[in-house]
Amino acid sequence: MLTISPEKFAENLESASASSLADGALASAANIILSTAGNELSGVLNTARNCLSLLSILIIGRLCQNLILSIKISIMIILIFLFVLI
């Protein structure tokens, strides 16, 4: 999700903001991102990209396939934590 075009990312955020997945955690994360200023959002997303770079390693990728939540939901949950830390 962090490597798609800005337009597609915005579309995904809009649809995620109404989601009930993960007991509303996905919608909450999407709404936080949607309400974040552009310059701040850019920094947060860059930090998320750096933190999630391990997912490109094959072994980590295989482990992630075994998780109940999809990678997209996991990324959104990680972004929630990043926003809490900021």
C-alpha positions as YAML, in Angstrom:
chain: A
units: angstrom
residues:
- id: 1
  name: MET
  ca: [0.00, 0.00, 0.00]
- id: 2
  name: LEU
  ca: [2.92, 2.32, 0.61]
- id: 3
  name: THR
  ca: [4.27, 1.83, -2.91]
- id: 4
  name: ILE
  ca: [1.13, 2.63, -4.91]
- id: 5
  name: SER
  ca: [0.34, 5.93, -6.60]
- id: 6
  name: PRO
  ca: [-0.86, 8.84, -4.42]
- id: 7
  name: GLU
  ca: [-4.25, 8.75, -6.15]
- id: 8
  name: LYS
  ca: [-4.76, 5.03, -5.47]
- id: 9
  name: PHE
  ca: [-3.51, 5.52, -1.89]
- id: 10
  name: ALA
  ca: [-6.13, 8.25, -1.36]
- id: 11
  name: GLU
  ca: [-8.85, 5.98, -2.80]
- id: 12
  name: ASN
  ca: [-7.80, 3.15, -0.49]
- id: 13
  name: LEU
  ca: [-7.84, 5.47, 2.52]
- id: 14
  name: GLU
  ca: [-11.34, 6.68, 1.65]
- id: 15
  name: SER
  ca: [-12.68, 3.13, 1.46]
- id: 16
  name: ALA
  ca: [-10.73, 2.04, 4.55]
- id: 17
  name: SER
  ca: [-12.18, 4.93, 6.56]
- id: 18
  name: ALA
  ca: [-15.58, 3.22, 6.42]
- id: 19
  name: SER
  ca: [-14.30, -0.30, 7.12]
- id: 20
  name: SER
  ca: [-15.32, -2.43, 10.08]
- id: 21
  name: LEU
  ca: [-12.30, -4.73, 9.77]
- id: 22
  name: ALA
  ca: [-10.20, -5.36, 12.88]
- id: 23
  name: ASP
  ca: [-12.99, -3.99, 15.08]
- id: 24
  name: GLY
  ca: [-12.76, -0.58, 13.44]
- id: 25
  name: ALA
  ca: [-8.99, -0.22, 13.86]
- id: 26
  name: LEU
  ca: [-8.54, 0.05, 10.10]
- id: 27
  name: ALA
  ca: [-11.14, 2.83, 9.84]
- id: 28
  name: SER
  ca: [-9.57, 4.63, 12.78]
- id: 29
  name: ALA
  ca: [-6.10, 4.51, 11.21]
- id: 30
  name: ALA
  ca: [-7.44, 5.69, 7.87]
- id: 31
  name: ASN
  ca: [-9.26, 8.60, 9.48]
- id: 32
  name: ILE
  ca: [-6.11, 9.62, 11.36]
- id: 33
  name: ILE
  ca: [-4.14, 9.60, 8.13]
- id: 34
  name: LEU
  ca: [-6.85, 11.53, 6.28]
- id: 35
  name: SER
  ca: [-6.83, 14.24, 8.95]
- id: 36
  name: THR
  ca: [-3.03, 14.64, 8.97]
- id: 37
  name: ALA
  ca: [-1.44, 17.64, 7.25]
- id: 38
  name: GLY
  ca: [0.38, 16.92, 3.98]
- id: 39
  name: ASN
  ca: [3.92, 17.72, 5.13]
- id: 40
  name: GLU
  ca: [3.53, 15.73, 8.34]
- id: 41
  name: LEU
  ca: [1.89, 12.86, 6.48]
- id: 42
  name: SER
  ca: [4.82, 12.66, 4.09]
- id: 43
  name: GLY
  ca: [7.25, 12.22, 6.98]
- id: 44
  name: VAL
  ca: [5.07, 9.62, 8.67]
- id: 45
  name: LEU
  ca: [4.72, 7.59, 5.48]
- id: 46
  name: ASN
  ca: [8.46, 7.71, 4.84]
- id: 47
  name: THR
  ca: [9.05, 6.44, 8.37]
- id: 48
  name: ALA
  ca: [6.51, 3.66, 7.81]
- id: 49
  name: ARG
  ca: [8.21, 2.69, 4.54]
- id: 50
  name: ASN
  ca: [11.56, 2.44, 6.32]
- id: 51
  name: CYS
  ca: [10.12, 0.40, 9.20]
- id: 52
  name: LEU
  ca: [8.33, -1.94, 6.82]
- id: 53
  name: SER
  ca: [11.26, -2.51, 4.49]
- id: 54
  name: LEU
  ca: [11.87, -5.85, 6.22]
- id: 55
  name: LEU
  ca: [8.67, -7.13, 4.62]
- id: 56
  name: SER
  ca: [10.48, -7.30, 1.30]
- id: 57
  name: ILE
  ca: [12.78, -9.99, 2.67]
- id: 58
  name: LEU
  ca: [11.53, -13.39, 1.54]
- id: 59
  name: ILE
  ca: [11.63, -15.03, 4.98]
- id: 60
  name: ILE
  ca: [9.64, -12.23, 6.58]
- id: 61
  name: GLY
  ca: [7.24, -12.31, 3.64]
- id: 62
  name: ARG
  ca: [6.61, -16.03, 4.19]
- id: 63
  name: LEU
  ca: [5.98, -15.47, 7.88]
- id: 64
  name: CYS
  ca: [3.52, -12.68, 7.08]
- id: 65
  name: GLN
  ca: [1.54, -15.00, 4.80]
- id: 66
  name: ASN
  ca: [0.70, -17.06, 7.88]
- id: 67
  name: LEU
  ca: [-0.83, -14.14, 9.77]
- id: 68
  name: ILE
  ca: [-4.61, -13.92, 10.14]
- id: 69
  name: LEU
  ca: [-4.62, -10.25, 9.13]
- id: 70
  name: SER
  ca: [-3.61, -9.33, 5.62]
- id: 71
  name: ILE
  ca: [-0.48, -7.29, 5.02]
- id: 72
  name: LYS
  ca: [-2.59, -4.21, 4.25]
- id: 73
  name: ILE
  ca: [-4.35, -4.37, 7.60]
- id: 74
  name: SER
  ca: [-1.01, -4.95, 9.33]
- id: 75
  name: ILE
  ca: [0.43, -1.85, 7.68]
- id: 76
  name: MET
  ca: [-2.55, 0.24, 8.78]
- id: 77
  name: ILE
  ca: [-2.17, -1.02, 12.36]
- id: 78
  name: ILE
  ca: [1.54, -0.14, 12.30]
- id: 79
  name: LEU
  ca: [0.61, 3.32, 11.04]
- id: 80
  name: ILE
  ca: [-1.73, 3.71, 14.03]
- id: 81
  name: PHE
  ca: [1.22, 3.09, 16.34]
- id: 82
  name: LEU
  ca: [3.39, 5.51, 14.39]
- id: 83
  name: PHE
  ca: [0.75, 8.24, 14.78]
- id: 84
  name: VAL
  ca: [0.47, 7.52, 18.50]
- id: 85
  name: LEU
  ca: [4.24, 7.90, 18.85]
- id: 86
  name: ILE
  ca: [4.31, 11.23, 17.01]
...
